[in-house]
């Protein structure tokens, strides 16, 4: 049985253009926007857990 027309091996990124691009990307470093996103404080609230427990206890919502 022959292969289907779209059955091909995955293209490998080993060319000189890819190597040059990766070298440039590494030299540029991390974008300032990414650093800012990683340094934002994480809001750790248990609001969802409280709501699930309230529903489990069949209580009315607090308004």
C-alpha positions, 0 to 999 in steps of 0.5 A: 500500500502506498503512502497518502500524498500528505503523509510526510516526515515532520520538517526539521528546523536545522537550516542556516536561517533557523540557526541564525534566527535563534541566535538573534532571538537569544541575543535579544533576551526576554521582552520587557512585557513578558518580564512585567507579566511574570512579575505581577502579583498573583491574586490567591483568593479562595472565592471559588472554593467558598462558592462551591462549598456554599452550593454544596451546603445549599445556602443562598448567595450573599448579596 
